[in-house]
Amino acid sequence: MTKKELRQSLLQTRRSLTPDLWQANSHQLCEHLRSSALFTQAQTVLAYFSIRQEPDLRTLFGVEKVWGFPRCVGKTLHWHTWHPQASLPLQSGAYGILEPHPDSPIIEPKQVELLLVPAIACDTRGYRLGYGGGFYDRLLASPMWAEKPTIGIVFDFAYLPTLPEDAWDRPLTAICTEKGLFFSDQRS
């Protein structure tokens, strides 16, 4: 199966989740993150705002951390701090995803201790299947981000033994699903 076919199939499965199951699985996934050493030891965490029934991380955003969220600028992600009581409102970005206001404080790579990475699927080796835009591929390939701990966020049906990979793909440190947190074969 090609990446495109796999992407379509998994997105269809994700869309078929009932709202109750989506929320229950998201909550369980967040509990596994909350109890992981990677998460508890990190002070500055990069995350995302859920779209298209991605696992919803909102229950984590009240945890005392410096939270960073991406803003798409051209073909790159710029990271800004945000918290629920932020004075600057979120806005809809280029892909209809909520983003921090451009005037929100910027987070520099050296500050970041953990990235929670959205994905359509991840495999046991730590490789991820994204939406095809390459934003996270470019980010993770950059030397200033390459050694940062990363956790791919997917539901268990999208945690697969193997995914097709390209030369530019970089394995993630771990994968978190509603069933638990699993260190990748490549990075453990």
Secondary structure by P-SEA (a helix, b strand, c coil): ccaaaaaaaaaaaaaaccaaaaaaaaaaaaaaaaaccccccccbbbbbbbcccccccccccccccbbbbbbbcccbbbbbbbcccccbbbbbcccccccccccccccccccccccccccccccccccccccccaaaaaaaacccccccbbbbbbcccccccccccccccccccccccccccccccccc
